[in-house]
């Protein structure tokens, strides 16, 4: 299955993600995830976990953010540097940077949200 980031639910979710509407992004992507097969299914699950993590961050749930980012990174590790039209390696690097700051217990990481491109 090809992932279409220009039309449909993935594109709508990406627009929501970029607007920091993480819960809505999660909902759009979940509708595609439910109908997906591997390896796209696990990949989309990782992206959904990222949206859920930052939804938790917006609600000041640091532990939930860290836990979901850990799960997302674990799922993204086996994928190549680019997969399904997404630059995976920069995404992994950004998640790792967030994890380091969360582990250091900085009150408000000065990082931007990971870019999905």
N, C-alpha and C positions, 0 to 999 in steps of 0.2 A: 504494500500500500504506500503510495506517495503521500507525503504530508504537504498539503496546500496551505501555505501561510498567506496567500493573497486573496482568498475567497472563503466564505463559509465560517464555520465555528472557530477554526484555528485563527483565522485573521481577526475575527471579532474578539477572541480572547487575547490575542497579542495587543490589539488596540487598548483593551482594558488594562492589561499588564503595564503597558507604557504610560497609562494614565494613573497608575497606582491603585487601580480598582481590582485588587487581588482576588477578592471573593468572586467577583463576576468573571474574571479570567479563568478561575478554577472551574466555574460552572460551564463555561463554553468548552473548555478543553476536556472536561470529563465526558461530555456528550460524544466526543470523538474517541476518547480512550475506551469507552464501553464497547465500541464496535471494532476496535483495532485488534490485530494479531501481532505476535512477536516478529521482529524486535521493536516495532514502533510502540507497542503497548507499554513496555517497561520504560521506554524513553519518555513517552507522554506522562507516565506516572511520575517520573522524576520532575518534569516541568510543573505538574500539578502540585507536587510537594513544595516546590519553590514558591508558588503562589500562596499556598496555605501557610508557609513559613512567614512570609511577609504580611499576610493578614494577621497572624499572631503578633508579629512585631508591632503593627499598628495598634493592636489592642494591649500592648505592653506586656506580652507574655514571652519573656526572654527564653524560658526553658522550652516552650513549644517551638519557638523559632529555631533554636539550636538543634533540637531533636529532628525536626523536619528537614533542615538543611543537611544534617548528617545522612539521613535516609536518601535524600535526593542525590547527594554526592556519591554514595555507595551505588546507586542505580546508574549514574552517569559514567562511572569509572571504566566499564568495559567498552564504551563507545569510542569510535575514532574521533579525531579532532574536529571533524564536521560530519553531521548526520542529519538527514531529513531536512536539509536546508537551514540548519542551525549551526552556528560556530560553537562547538561544544567545549573546546579547550579554554577559551576565554571565560566561558560560563563557569567551568570547574574552578578556574583560578579565582574568580570573584567570590564564589561560595567558600573556598578555602580561606580567603582574606576575611570574610564575614565571621567564619568559625573562629579564627584566631582572635578577633576582637571580642567576640562573645565569650570565649574562654578566658580572656584577660579581664573580663567583667567591666569593660569600659561602659559607661552609662549610656552613651549615644554614639555608636560607631559613626565615624565621619565619612563612611563610604557611601557611594550611591548604590542603588539597588542593582543587582546583576542585570546586564543587558542580554536580552535574547534577540539575536540577529541571525 
